[in-house]
Amino acid sequence: MTKYIFKIGLVTTIVFGTQSCTTAIIDEGDKSSLPDLTRTITYQADIQDIMTNNCITCHAGPAPNAGLDLSNYQNTRYTTEQGNLIERMNDNTNPMPPNGKLSPQVLQIMDKWVTDRFPEN
């Protein structure tokens, strides 16, 4: 009898626990509400840290996800110019990284790097 009550309690906890799970989206505003960046954005000073902190756990190494290696300047620039890196970072429904959309400040830095024509250092 005790095992039966335990099982009912466990099942109830699992059912109610999984029904209350959500993906939290924290509204941090958007890029348009930020002051303009006036300094030049470079890969070494700005973009490399963004890639290291948000991308290369999946997109680097001998077998990067989707064959996309973002571990160095050349690959990151190529993917930004020829691929859809910026588009995916800005996608509200399917963002990269998949654990949530990057902050407006980080997205603004990425956009400015493109505007600045991809300086390395």
C-alpha positions as CSV (number, residue, x, y, z in Angstrom):
1,M,0.0,0.0,0.0
2,T,2.8,2.4,0.9
3,K,4.5,1.8,-2.5
4,Y,1.2,2.5,-4.3
5,I,0.8,5.8,-2.5
6,F,4.4,6.7,-3.2
7,K,3.9,5.9,-6.9
8,I,0.7,8.1,-7.1
9,G,2.6,10.9,-5.3
10,L,5.5,10.6,-7.7
11,V,3.3,10.5,-10.8
12,T,1.3,13.5,-9.6
13,T,4.5,15.5,-8.9
14,I,5.9,14.7,-12.3
15,V,2.6,15.6,-14.1
16,F,2.1,18.9,-12.3
17,G,5.8,19.7,-12.5
18,T,6.1,19.3,-16.2
19,Q,2.9,21.2,-16.9
20,S,4.3,24.2,-15.1
21,C,7.6,24.3,-17.1
22,T,8.0,27.2,-19.5
23,T,10.7,28.8,-21.4
24,A,11.3,32.2,-19.8
25,I,11.9,35.1,-22.2
26,I,13.2,38.1,-20.4
27,D,12.4,41.3,-22.2
28,E,15.5,43.3,-22.1
29,G,14.2,45.8,-24.7
30,D,15.6,45.9,-28.2
31,K,18.5,47.2,-30.1
32,S,16.7,50.3,-31.3
33,S,16.4,51.6,-27.7
34,L,20.1,51.5,-27.1
35,P,22.4,54.5,-27.7
36,D,24.5,54.2,-30.9
37,L,27.9,52.6,-30.6
38,T,30.5,55.1,-31.8
39,R,33.6,53.0,-31.4
40,T,34.9,50.5,-34.0
41,I,34.0,46.9,-33.1
42,T,36.7,44.4,-33.8
43,Y,36.8,40.6,-33.8
44,Q,39.6,40.4,-31.2
45,A,38.3,43.0,-28.8
46,D,34.6,42.2,-29.0
47,I,33.4,39.4,-31.3
48,Q,35.8,36.7,-30.2
49,D,34.4,36.8,-26.6
50,I,30.8,36.6,-27.8
51,M,31.7,33.5,-29.9
52,T,33.6,31.9,-27.0
53,N,30.9,32.6,-24.4
54,N,27.9,31.7,-26.6
55,C,28.7,29.7,-29.7
56,I,31.8,27.5,-29.7
57,T,30.6,24.9,-27.2
58,C,28.6,23.6,-30.1
59,H,30.2,25.2,-33.1
60,A,33.9,24.3,-32.8
61,G,36.1,21.3,-32.6
62,P,36.5,18.3,-34.9
63,A,32.8,17.9,-35.5
64,P,31.0,21.2,-35.0
65,N,27.2,21.3,-35.1
66,A,25.8,21.9,-38.6
67,G,29.4,21.8,-39.9
68,L,29.7,25.4,-38.6
69,D,33.0,26.3,-36.9
70,L,32.9,29.7,-35.2
71,S,36.2,29.3,-33.4
72,N,38.3,31.8,-35.4
73,Y,38.1,35.1,-37.2
74,Q,38.0,33.7,-40.8
75,N,35.1,31.3,-40.1
76,T,33.1,33.7,-38.1
77,R,33.5,36.4,-40.8
78,Y,32.6,34.0,-43.6
79,T,29.5,32.8,-41.8
80,T,28.4,36.3,-41.0
81,E,28.9,37.4,-44.6
82,Q,27.7,34.4,-46.5
83,G,25.5,32.6,-43.9
84,N,22.7,33.4,-41.6
85,L,24.6,34.0,-38.4
86,I,23.1,37.4,-37.6
87,E,19.7,36.3,-38.7
88,R,19.7,33.3,-36.4
89,M,21.0,35.4,-33.5
90,N,18.0,37.8,-34.0
91,D,15.4,35.1,-34.6
92,N,12.7,35.3,-31.8
93,T,11.3,31.8,-32.5
94,N,14.5,29.9,-33.2
95,P,17.4,31.9,-31.8
96,M,21.1,31.0,-31.6
97,P,22.2,30.1,-29.1
98,P,19.2,27.8,-28.5
99,N,19.0,28.5,-24.8
100,G,17.8,32.0,-25.5
101,K,18.2,35.1,-27.5
102,L,21.3,37.1,-26.8
103,S,21.0,40.5,-25.1
104,P,20.2,43.6,-27.2
105,Q,23.7,44.9,-26.4
106,V,25.4,41.8,-27.8
107,L,23.2,41.9,-30.9
108,Q,24.1,45.6,-31.4
109,I,27.8,44.8,-31.2
110,M,27.4,42.1,-33.8
111,D,25.5,44.4,-36.1
112,K,28.1,47.2,-35.7
113,W,30.9,44.7,-36.6
114,V,29.1,44.1,-39.9
115,T,28.7,47.8,-40.4
116,D,32.4,48.4,-39.6
117,R,33.2,45.8,-42.3
118,F,34.5,43.0,-40.1
119,P,37.8,44.4,-38.6
120,E,40.0,41.8,-37.0
121,N,41.9,43.9,-34.6
